[in-house]
Amino acid sequence: LQTRMQSLQPDPKAQYRSVYEALKKMVLTEGLWRPLRGINVTMLGAGPAHALYFACYEKLKKSLSDIFQQGGNSHLANGIAGSVATLLHDAVMNPAEAVVKQRLQMFNSPYTSVLGCVRAVHRTEGFGAFYRSYTTQLTMNVPFQAIHFITYELLQEHLNPHRQYNPCSHIVAGAVAGAVAAAATTPLDVCKTLLNTQENTALSSLNIRGHLSGMANAFSTVYQLGGLPGFFKGVQARVIYQMPSTAIAWSVYEFFKYFLTKHALEKKP
């Protein structure tokens, strides 16, 4: 839904006024499973990407907190740790989620499978196409994750000051942190979507030949086609998507952290 709603010049059959209308129209005209297209490639990359992400975050958060605020919780340390962890996460996820998944999700996508999409992109645009938006992705995700982690840790200080395993606090803090970070970085996400999908209709209307590259070019193109409101296309869908996503991620992560730590302590003599 987010990918479709961020389209700068959508096909008349794929113009949506709200998230609900988009979902309803997609299911009725394209089938029940259409909104889940691309889920297999996301699942393939999510395991290793998130393993690197949280391992790096925990290690750096502890090391930097000891430097910035001995024995305390440093928001600066949380922000830096989240930003660095993003470098590793996006290196794995950018080709899978940002390029292949979004191309599969576009209206009237010419690709019928993940493998077919990978082969076609590699053949016509080269290997570099899978990382064309990597720097843009980082430009968006570094501030997103910095805001996300700082907000989550800040809320945990108030909702769960003793830092015990508390599912409700993890869900609420995760959801709010995701929503705040998602809304703040929507303009960057719109530019990233344009770079990933190389939306033909939008580029043709401005007589742009070849492939659009670079954040500056993406910003200029979005502004020319949609003005300032264009930078917030799909903000509703983005916030609705990020809230449960970050809430689930944090609650599952905190559960396993608690479970594995408890199990390790019980094994000690």
Secondary structure, DSSP 8 states (H G I E B T S, - for coil): -HHHHT-SS--GGG--SSHHHHHHHHHHHH-TTGGGTTHHHHHHHHHHHHHHHHHHHHHHHHHHHHHHSTTS--HHHHHHHHHHHHHHHHHHHIIIIIIIIHHHHSTT-S--SHHHHHHHHHHHH-GGGGGTTHHHHHHHHHHHHHHHHHHHHHHHHHH-TT----HHHHHHHHHHHHHHHHHHTHHHHHHHHHHHHT-HHHHHHTT--S---SHHHHHHHHHHHHTGGGGGTTHHHHHHHHHHHHHHHHHHHHHHHHHHHHHHHHH--
